[in-house]
Amino acid sequence: MNWNWDVVDDFMPRFWDGVLVTLQALVLGSLLAFTLGLVWAIAQRSSKAWVRMPVTAVTEFIRNTPLLVQLFFLFYVVPEWGPAMSPLMTGVIGLGLHYSTYTAEVYRAGIDGVPKGQWEAATALSLPPVRTWTAVILPQAIRRVVPALGNYVIAMLKDSPLIAIIGAFEMLGEARAYGSETFRFLEPITVVGIAFIVIAYPASLLIRALERRLVR
C-alpha cells in the first residue's frame, strides 16, 4: 500500500479532535491521580486501623486489576446505581483512579525518605499536623518523587487509547474509526504514532528539566 497524502489531509480534522480528547484525558486524569494518590498515601500512614486498612485494601485491589476492566465497570456497571457519565469523564476517572494507586506508592516512598529529624523538629516546635505536612514534610517529599510522577504521566498517555473502547475517541480511536470507514490504516495509524512521540518526548525532557531545578 502506497502512502497517500490526500488521506492524511482528509484524516487531519478527526485527528485534531482525537488530540483534544487525549490531552483532556491526560491532564485531568493526571490531576486526579496526583491528588487522590496523595490522599491514599497519607491515609495509609494513619495510626487508625479503620482508616488505614480499607484504603490499603482498595488501592491493592485497583492496582492488581486491569485498567480495561475498571473502565468497563465504570461505564457499564456504575450507571446502574447512579447517574451515567460521558465516555470522556469515565475515561478521566478510570485513568486517574487507576494511576492514583501507583502515585500513592511514589508519594509514600518520598514521605518515608524524609529524615526522621524533620518529624522530630516539627514536634519540638509544636507544629499542628496540617502545618507539619504542608510546610515540612510534603515540600521535601515531592522534590524526591517528581521524576517518578512524571513517568506515570507518560505511562498514562500510552494507556489513553484504552478509553476508545468505551466511546471516548482519542487519537488512536479516531485513526481506527477512520481506517474502518476508508480501508486506509497506514496513514492515520502512522500519524498517530508520530503524534505520541511528539507529545511524549518533550514531556520527558520537561520532567528532566523540572527534576534538575528541584534538586538545586
N, C-alpha and C positions, 0 to 999 in steps of 0.2 A: 504494500500500500504506500503510495507516494504522499509526501507532505503537501497539504493544500492550504495556502494562506487564506483563501476565501472562507474556509471552515473556521479558521481562527477568528476572523473578523465577525463571523456570524455568532460564534460562541461567546465573545467577549462581554456582551451585556449580561448574560447569565452568569458568567464568571465573576463579574464585579458584585452581583447580588450575592453570590456564594462567599466572596471575600468578606462582605459586610457581616454576614451571619457568622462566619468563622471568627472574626475579630470580636464580635459581641459575645459569643460563647466563651472565647478565650479570656477576655478582660473580666467579664462578670464572674465567670467560673473561678478565675484566679483570686479575685477579691473574696469570694465566698470561701474558697479553700484556705486562704491565708487567715481570714478572720475566725472561721469555725475551727481550724486546726489549732489556733492559739487557745481557744476556749477548751478544746479537748485536752490539750497539754496541761493547762493549769488545773483542770478538773481532775486529771489523773494523779496530780500531786496532792490532792486533798487528803486531809487526815481522817475524813469521814468516809467510812466504807460504803455507805448508801449513795454517796456521790461518785466515788472512785470506781467501784466495781461495775455499775451499769454502763458508765462511759467506756470503760475498758472493753466490756463485752460488745457494745455497739460498734466501736471502732475496729475491733478484731473481726467482727462479722462482715463489716463493709469492706475491709481491706482484703479479706480472703474470699470474696465472691466477685465474679466478673462484672466489669462495668456495664457490659451489654445487658446482662440480666437485670441490673439495677435500673437501667434506662427503661426497659420493658415494664418493670414493676411500677415505676413512677408514672409511666404514660398510660398503661392499660389497667392497672390494679388500683392505684391510689384514687382515681376519679370515682370508683365505686363507693368510696367512703366520704368523699368531699368534692369540691369543685374541680373541674378539669382544667388542665394547664395547656398552654400552647406548646407546640413541639420545641420551639426555641427555649422557652422558660424551663421546660422539662430537661432539656439538654444542659442548660446552665446549672440547674440544681443537681443533676446527676453527676456532671463533671466536678462541680465544686464539692459536693458531699463525698464523692469517691476520693478525690485527691486531698481532702482535708484530713483524712486518716493518715496519709503519708506525711503531710506537713506537720501534723501533731507530733510524730516521731522526731522530725527535724527540730521542731521547737524544744521538745523535751531534751534532746541531746545538747542543744545550745544552753538551756537553763541549767542542766547538770554540769556544764562546763564552766559556769560562773564560780569563781573561787569561794570557798566557804567563808573566808574572811569578809566578803562583801555582805553576806547574810548577817554575820555577827555584828558588823559595823552598823547596819540598819537597825538591828535590835538594840544596840547600845545607844543609838540616837533616838530610840523610842518612836521610830517612824511607823505610821499606821500601815497595815498590809497593802492597801492600794498604792500608797506612796512608795513603799518598798519595791513593788513590782514595776511601777511606771517610771520611777526615777533612777532606780539602782539596777534591778535585775534584767528587765527586758531590753534596755538600750545595749547592754553588754551581750546578751544572748543573741539578739537579732544580728549584730555585727558578725557573729560566728556562722550564722545559718543562711546568709543571703545567697551564696553560690548554690547551695542545695535547693533552696526555694526556687531559684531561677531555673534550675534543671527541671524541676517539676512543671514549670510553666511551659517549657519546650515539650516535655512529655505530654502535657495536656493538649498542646497544639497538634501533636501527632495522633492523639486519640480523638480529636474533634470530628473526624469523618464518621465515627460511630453514631453521631446524633442524626445522620441522614436516615438511619434505619427507622426512626420514629417520625420522619417527615420534616426535619429541620435541614433543608438542603444547603449545606455549606459548600465549599469549593468542589470537593470530590463528588458530593451528591449531585451537584449541578452537572458535572462532567459525565457522570454515569447516565443521568437522565437524558442529556443531550446525545450521548452516544447511542442510547437505546432508540431514540427517535430518528436519528440520521444514519445510523450504522457507521459512524465515524468516531472511533475511540482514540486513535493515535494523537490527534491534535489536542483535544480537550484534556486528556489524561496527562500528556506531556506538559501542557501549560500549567496545570495544577501542580505537578511535581516540581516544576521550576519555582512556582509561587511559594510552595512550602519552604524551599531552600532560601528564597529571598526574604521570607519572614523569619525563619529560624536562625539563620547565620548572624544577621545584625543583632538579633535578640541575645545570642550567646556572647557577642562582643560587648554589648551593653552591660550584661551581667558581670563580665570580667572587669570592665571599667569601674562599675559600682563596687565590686569587691576590693579593687585596689584603693579606691577612695575611702572606703570604710575602715581599712586596716592601717591607714596612716596614723 
